[in-house]
């Protein structure tokens, strides 16, 4: 299913002239240097394609024949390679340098032996046969640049001076055969056609943590993985065409400047739609950290999600298929961390449900942030996302996109973080609400669903005790204006886990604090508030709260605090009425 979806995406991109995706048998490769020769095979110049300054220099992408999969032995690329293969330079003092140079030359003569390609390749063959390194080093203007090329064993490509084509690769593209009809043929698992089968698939690059040279998504490199006498990728028979398509388009999705890639924990995630759609542009904003030049990208994306009547995003086709693929490194291979597919409408509904679950009353000065980054940050030690367990973000994304339960680790991490800081933020309260409400909904429990704002009818012991703790803190704050530390700073952790050990003492302190209030009306209002909360608390104070009730404690505390702050503007009026 994954490979077939990638294959179809390649067909979509190949049909779009603006996509610049490499045609079959070719790839876009960042090649820093071009060797220019004349029609007689004489060296003319060495060109630097890089742009930028210092270490930020970036080579220009050039369309070249697809790279050979080099494992062991000598195997040259066609029309381009590092200078060891391309011109026989020997920066690493290799013993097989002649074999490398001859391999590059021999491949050219074999591929382009017939006219008119033989005439087009003649200048390059003449150059390679006439001491190419000596020609370059004897050219004074190129000496300094050649030193850099030589020391880095850089990749080079060739161009004939006066040609309208940027490289010989472009000139000879029509004559590069991409299919070897002599190869083993079979039924391709992707296309269903009988075609030459690929023995090896190209490496996949761009997955964080994987080998920089690339890793395999489909690979059979040991006898233990093989079956029915088939070796290597003949065990998963894909045609050359299909293998090229899925690897090319996946590498394009994983490229550095790809807009269809985001990092979710240890999972490098790519996404795409069956056909071009606006949803493809806004999808990253739900999960990625907003870019510095557009910090409100997630806010706009969520607004658009709710503005759409059917799909959750204006301008989208609800029936269009959408795909999300999470990849993670696994030794020399790449593992699939998660895979989700469905229509845009289905994805939009699931994402919208996620934000509905997270929705909770917001303090006036609290900025709106919705992306997954902020959720992870609220659970992380010191607020650093890197401190979150690596697989947690992937589990949360799976829950969001599939509508399934949030991982229990999400609840546990958030509660640990709250106890460490002795405070409950809007994002943390929203995470706990989302976890519990989704659990209630999926398991059809009789537990009362948690509301966005204060729910005075919720009699859960944890929720009520959280509210009680918030009011006790408020009484202390009003009795001691300008207090640097409150009961929250000293007792939150114990109060939320072992109430019986803390609340009797706090209730005694409450009497002392109330006695310090000079406004009788305010004192009466606070006592009424306490009485209302106590109506839902059992006579026996709980000795211990389970993890879920600790979450309800945090939400009750947060809800009550927001209610108290909301009413602060009308505080004087209420006090006068109490008098």
ChimeraX attribute file (.defattr): number of C-alpha atoms within 10 A of each C-alpha:
attribute: neighborCount
match mode: 1-to-1
recipient: residues
	/A:1	9
	/A:2	15
	/A:3	19
	/A:4	15
	/A:5	19
	/A:6	21
	/A:7	23
	/A:8	19
	/A:9	20
	/A:10	24
	/A:11	15
	/A:12	15
	/A:13	17
	/A:14	18
	/A:15	12
	/A:16	11
	/A:17	8
	/A:18	8
	/A:19	10
	/A:20	12
	/A:21	20
	/A:22	22
	/A:23	18
	/A:24	19
	/A:25	19
	/A:26	19
	/A:27	20
	/A:28	18
	/A:29	18
	/A:30	17
	/A:31	23
	/A:32	21
	/A:33	21
	/A:34	19
	/A:35	18
	/A:36	21
	/A:37	21
	/A:38	17
	/A:39	17
	/A:40	13
	/A:41	20
	/A:42	19
	/A:43	24
	/A:44	17
	/A:45	18
	/A:46	22
	/A:47	18
	/A:48	16
	/A:49	16
	/A:50	16
	/A:51	12
	/A:52	9
	/A:53	8
	/A:54	7
	/A:55	6
	/A:56	9
	/A:57	12
	/A:58	15
	/A:59	16
	/A:60	16
	/A:61	14
	/A:62	18
	/A:63	21
	/A:64	25
	/A:65	25
	/A:66	21
	/A:67	18
	/A:68	13
	/A:69	13
	/A:70	10
	/A:71	7
	/A:72	6
	/A:73	9
	/A:74	15
	/A:75	17
	/A:76	26
	/A:77	20
	/A:78	21
	/A:79	21
	/A:80	23
	/A:81	20
	/A:82	20
	/A:83	23
	/A:84	25
	/A:85	26
	/A:86	26
	/A:87	25
	/A:88	20
	/A:89	22
	/A:90	18
	/A:91	14
	/A:92	12
	/A:93	9
	/A:94	11
	/A:95	9
	/A:96	12
	/A:97	19
	/A:98	15
	/A:99	17
	/A:100	23
	/A:101	20
	/A:102	18
	/A:103	18
	/A:104	24
	/A:105	21
	/A:106	13
	/A:107	16
	/A:108	20
	/A:109	14
	/A:110	10
	/A:111	15
	/A:112	19
	/A:113	13
	/A:114	11
	/A:115	10
	/A:116	11
	/A:117	17
	/A:118	18
	/A:119	11
	/A:120	16
	/A:121	23
	/A:122	17
	/A:123	18
	/A:124	25
	/A:125	17
	/A:126	16
	/A:127	20
	/A:128	22
	/A:129	11
	/A:130	13
	/A:131	12
	/A:132	19
	/A:133	19
	/A:134	12
	/A:135	14
	/A:136	20
	/A:137	15
	/A:138	11
	/A:139	14
	/A:140	9
	/A:141	12
	/A:142	15
	/A:143	14
	/A:144	10
	/A:145	14
	/A:146	19
	/A:147	12
	/A:148	11
	/A:149	20
	/A:150	18
	/A:151	13
	/A:152	13
	/A:153	18
	/A:154	16
	/A:155	20
	/A:156	23
	/A:157	24
	/A:158	20
	/A:159	25
	/A:160	25
	/A:161	17
	/A:162	11
	/A:163	12
	/A:164	10
	/A:165	13
	/A:166	17
	/A:167	21
	/A:168	20
	/A:169	22
	/A:170	15
	/A:171	17
	/A:172	18
	/A:173	16
	/A:174	9
	/A:175	15
	/A:176	15
	/A:177	12
	/A:178	15
	/A:179	16
	/A:180	13
	/A:181	10
	/A:182	7
	/A:183	13
	/A:184	13
	/A:185	19
	/A:186	17
	/A:187	15
	/A:188	21
	/A:189	16
	/A:190	20
	/A:191	15
	/A:192	11
	/A:193	13
	/A:194	13
	/A:195	22
	/A:196	21
	/A:197	26
	/A:198	26
	/A:199	20
	/A:200	19
	/A:201	21
	/A:202	22
	/A:203	21
	/A:204	25
	/A:205	22
	/A:206	21
	/A:207	23
	/A:208	17
	/A:209	14
	/A:210	20
	/A:211	19
	/A:212	11
	/A:213	9
	/A:214	17
	/A:215	22
	/A:216	22
	/A:217	19
	/A:218	21
	/A:219	22
	/A:220	19
	/A:221	12
	/A:222	9
	/A:223	11
	/A:224	7
	/A:225	12
	/A:226	17
	/A:227	12
	/A:228	6
	/A:229	8
	/A:230	14
	/A:231	16
	/A:232	20
	/A:233	18
	/A:234	21
	/A:235	17
	/A:236	18
	/A:237	22
	/A:238	29
	/A:239	28
	/A:240	23
	/A:241	20
	/A:242	26
	/A:243	23
	/A:244	25
	/A:245	24
	/A:246	25
	/A:247	23
	/A:248	27
	/A:249	22
	/A:250	21
	/A:251	19
	/A:252	22
	/A:253	21
	/A:254	23
	/A:255	15
	/A:256	11
	/A:257	9
	/A:258	12
	/A:259	15
	/A:260	18
	/A:261	23
	/A:262	21
	/A:263	19
	/A:264	23
	/A:265	22
	/A:266	21
	/A:267	24
	/A:268	22
	/A:269	26
	/A:270	21
	/A:271	22
	/A:272	24
	/A:273	21
	/A:274	18
	/A:275	15
	/A:276	14
	/A:277	18
	/A:278	14
	/A:279	27
	/A:280	19
	/A:281	13
	/A:282	18
	/A:283	21
	/A:284	24
	/A:285	23
	/A:286	22
	/A:287	20
	/A:288	19
	/A:289	19
	/A:290	20
	/A:291	11
	/A:292	8
	/A:293	7
	/A:294	8
	/A:295	13
	/A:296	16
	/A:297	22
	/A:298	25
	/A:299	18
	/A:300	14
	/A:301	22
	/A:302	22
	/A:303	13
	/A:304	17
	/A:305	24
	/A:306	17
	/A:307	13
	/A:308	15
	/A:309	9
	/A:310	17
	/A:311	24
	/A:312	26
	/A:313	23
	/A:314	16
	/A:315	12
	/A:316	18
	/A:317	18
	/A:318	20
	/A:319	13
	/A:320	17
	/A:321	19
	/A:322	23
	/A:323	20
	/A:324	19
	/A:325	18
	/A:326	24
	/A:327	24
	/A:328	21
	/A:329	21
	/A:330	15
	/A:331	12
	/A:332	13
	/A:333	17
	/A:334	23
	/A:335	17
	/A:336	16
	/A:337	18
	/A:338	16
	/A:339	17
	/A:340	16
	/A:341	20
	/A:342	16
	/A:343	18
	/A:344	26
	/A:345	22
	/A:346	22
	/A:347	25
	/A:348	22
	/A:349	19
	/A:350	19
	/A:351	23
	/A:352	18
	/A:353	17
	/A:354	19
	/A:355	19
	/A:356	13
	/A:357	21
	/A:358	23
	/A:359	20
	/A:360	24
	/A:361	17
	/A:362	17
	/A:363	14
	/A:364	9
	/A:365	6
	/A:366	10
	/A:367	11
	/A:368	11
	/A:369	19
	/A:370	25
	/A:371	21
	/A:372	20
	/A:373	20
	/A:374	20
	/A:375	23
	/A:376	28
	/A:377	19
	/A:378	25
	/A:379	27
	/A:380	19
	/A:381	18
	/A:382	13
	/A:383	15
	/A:384	14
	/A:385	19
	/A:386	14
	/A:387	14
	/A:388	19
	/A:389	17
	/A:390	14
	/A:391	14
	/A:392	20
	/A:393	24
	/A:394	23
	/A:395	21
	/A:396	22
	/A:397	21
	/A:398	21
	/A:399	18
	/A:400	20
	/A:401	21
	/A:402	16
	/A:403	18
	/A:404	16
	/A:405	21
	/A:406	22
	/A:407	17
	/A:408	16
	/A:409	14
	/A:410	21
	/A:411	22
	/A:412	17
	/A:413	18
	/A:414	25
	/A:415	24
	/A:416	15
	/A:417	19
	/A:418	21
	/A:419	18
	/A:420	13
	/A:421	15
	/A:422	15
	/A:423	16
	/A:424	20
	/A:425	17
	/A:426	20
	/A:427	24
	/A:428	28
	/A:429	28
	/A:430	23
	/A:431	26
	/A:432	24
	/A:433	25
	/A:434	24
	/A:435	21
	/A:436	23
	/A:437	20
	/A:438	20
	/A:439	18
	/A:440	17
	/A:441	13
	/A:442	11
	/A:443	10
	/A:444	9
	/A:445	11
	/A:446	8
	/A:447	13
	/A:448	13
	/A:449	16
	/A:450	21
	/A:451	16
	/A:452	18
	/A:453	17
	/A:454	20
	/A:455	15
	/A:456	15
	/A:457	10
	/A:458	18
	/A:459	17
	/A:460	18
	/A:461	21
	/A:462	30
	/A:463	29
	/A:464	27
	/A:465	29
	/A:466	30
	/A:467	28
	/A:468	25
	/A:469	28
	/A:470	24
	/A:471	22
	/A:472	24
	/A:473	20
	/A:474	19
	/A:475	23
	/A:476	23
	/A:477	17
	/A:478	15
	/A:479	18
	/A:480	14
	/A:481	8
	/A:482	8
	/A:483	10
	/A:484	8
	/A:485	9
	/A:486	15
	/A:487	18
	/A:488	17
	/A:489	13
	/A:490	11
	/A:491	18
	/A:492	24
	/A:493	21
	/A:494	16
	/A:495	25
	/A:496	28
	/A:497	22
	/A:498	18
	/A:499	22
	/A:500	17
	/A:501	16
	/A:502	17
	/A:503	19
	/A:504	12
	/A:505	10
	/A:506	18
	/A:507	14
	/A:508	10
	/A:509	15
	/A:510	18
	/A:511	14
	/A:512	14
	/A:513	19
	/A:514	21
	/A:515	11
	/A:516	14
	/A:517	16
	/A:518	10
	/A:519	13
	/A:520	15
	/A:521	16
	/A:522	22
	/A:523	20
	/A:524	15
	/A:525	16
	/A:526	17
	/A:527	16
	/A:528	12
	/A:529	14
	/A:530	16
	/A:531	12
	/A:532	14
	/A:533	21
	/A:534	17
	/A:535	11
	/A:536	17
	/A:537	18
	/A:538	11
	/A:539	8
	/A:540	7
	/A:541	15
	/A:542	16
	/A:543	12
	/A:544	17
	/A:545	19
	/A:546	12
	/A:547	16
	/A:548	17
	/A:549	20
	/A:550	26
	/A:551	29
	/A:552	27
	/A:553	27
	/A:554	31
	/A:555	32
	/A:556	30
	/A:557	28
	/A:558	27
	/A:559	26
	/A:560	25
	/A:561	21
	/A:562	20
	/A:563	15
	/A:564	15
	/A:565	14
	/A:566	13
	/A:567	11
	/A:568	12
	/A:569	10
	/A:570	10
	/A:571	13
	/A:572	13
	/A:573	10
	/A:574	15
	/A:575	16
	/A:576	12
	/A:577	10
	/A:578	14
	/A:579	12
